[in-house]
Amino acid sequence: TGGTTKIIGNKMFIYFDGNHQHLIKQIREGIAKICLEGMMYGGNIQEVLQNAVLLNLPDWYTEGLASYVGESWSTELDNKLRDGILSGKYKKFNRLSGADAKFAGQSVWYYISQNYGASAIPNILYLTRVNRSMESGFSFVLGKPLRQILNDWYQFYFDLYNKDSAGKSNPADSDIIPLK
């Protein structure tokens, strides 16, 4: 289908829309997905079947991580997150699906890298794979349960964006000269 990267096994099919930046992003995301699936689920069919039953990762985790690797954080992404946080769109994190889950997951991985260090991400992945539990990967590496980390993520951005929007004034108000 046009516009999406399709991955089958360790092969990646990319849609080129004429924009080289989109192409680079798709290649980086695709390679990240292939590496992540290989690391989490194994290389041969027996490991894949065994780990697929024991390890079920949500879209925000896998797609968000691939998106985090594929595209560095930018002002456009920050503005998109601001709109989602201030509108309450990301309040019910576990109910997100599709593109919303992917984007929210990307912002969670960015939050982790900024607040806990970029080295925390491979450690989370490794412990998730070893323990076959996403929750234990987060709690061992970050020292907090996953639910608390997601709450911290939301509260951090909610406070940041509320502070930013509260500090802005209407430019027309500054032009008003008080009458004496």
N, C-alpha and C positions, 0 to 999 in steps of 0.2 A: 504494500500500500504506500502511496505517496506521502512523504513527510515524516515517516517514522523509521527508526533503525530496527531491523529485525535480527534477532540472534537465534541461531539454531546450532546447538552444541557449542563448538568453539569457532563457528563461522559467523561473520557479521555482514549483513547487507545494509548498505547505507543509501539514503536518498539524497542526491545532490541537487540543491535548489538554485545553484549559481552563486551562493554566498560562501566564501571560503571560511569565514568565521563559524558559520553553522556546521560546515563540514568538519572542522577541527573539533568542535564541541561534540558532535556525534561520534567521532572516532574515539575521543577520550572517554566518553560515557560508555560506549560499547566495549572498549577494552577493560574498563573498570568493572562492568557487569560480568564479563567473561572470567576475569580474575577472581571476582568475589564469589561467583557460583562455583568455580573450581576449588577455591579455598574452603568454602563453607560445606559444599556437598560432595567433594571428591572428584576424582578423575574417571574411574571406571563405573560401569552400570551398577555393580553391587553396592559400592559406596554411595552412589547417588540415591538409590532406592532406600537404603538404610537411613541415611541422613535426612532425606526428604520426609520420612515418617517422624523422625525424632526431633527435627529442627524446622520449625515453621516461622519464617521471618516475614513481618508485615511489609507492605509496599513502601511505607515511609522510610524503613530501614534500608532496604536494598536499592530501590529507585532513587531515594534521596541521597544515598551515599554515592551512587554513580553520577548523579547530577552535581553533587558537591565536587567530585573529582573532575568532571567534565567542564565545569564553568566556574571561574573564580567569582567571588562575591563582588557585586557592583552596586552603584547607586540605583539602577533600575530594579534590581532584586530587592534592595533595601526598601524602596518605595512600595513595591508590591507586597512585601511583608508588613510594612506599616499599615497599608490599606486593610490587609487581612486581619491583623491584630486589633486595630481600632474598631473594625466593624464586627468583631466577635466571631469571624469565620473560622479561626483556628482554636477557639475555646474548647471545643469537643474534639480533641486531637485524635482519639481512637476511632472516631466516626468518619474521618477523612478518607477519601478514595480518589483514585485516578491522579490527575495533574495536581490537585490540591495536596494529596498525601506526598507526592514526589517533591513538591516545592517546600512544604512544611518540613519534610525530612531533610532536605538540603539545608534549610536554615538551622535545624537542630544540630547537624554535623558541623556547620560553621560556628555555632554557639559553643559547642564542645571544644573545637580547635582554638577558639579565641580565649575561653575561660579556663580550660584545663590543659592546653597545649596540644599541638598537632600530633605529638607522639602518643596521646591517649587513644587516638582512633585505631591504629593497628593493634594496640593492646586490647581494646574492646573486641575487635574482630577475632583476635586469637583466642581470647577467653570464651567468647561466644561459641566458637568452633569446638574448643576442647570440652567445655561443659555442656554443650548442646542446649544452651539456654541464653537467650538474649538478656534477660534480667540479671543473671549472675555476671555476665560480661560487664555490664554497666556498674553493678554494685561493687565488684572487686576492684575495678580500675578507678572509678570516680568516688567510691566510698559512700554512695547514696543509691537508694533503689531507683529504678527507671521512672516510676511515677513521680518521685520527687524531682528528678532531673527535668522531666517534661514540664512540671509545674514551675520550676526555677526558670526554664527557658521562656515560658509564656510570661511570667511575671517580670523578668528582665526586660523583654521587649515592650511589654505593656507600659511599664514605668518609664522607659526610655522615650517611647513615642508620645506618651501623655505629657511628659515634661517638655518635649520639643513643641508639641502643639499648644501647650499652655503658655509657653514663652513667646509665641508669635503674637504680634498685634496686627490689627488691621491697618494697612498703610494709610488709608484715608483718615483714620483717627489722628494720626500725627500731624496732618495738615490743618486740623481745626485749631483756630486761635481762640482761647477762652475770652469771653466778653467780660469787661470790668464794670 
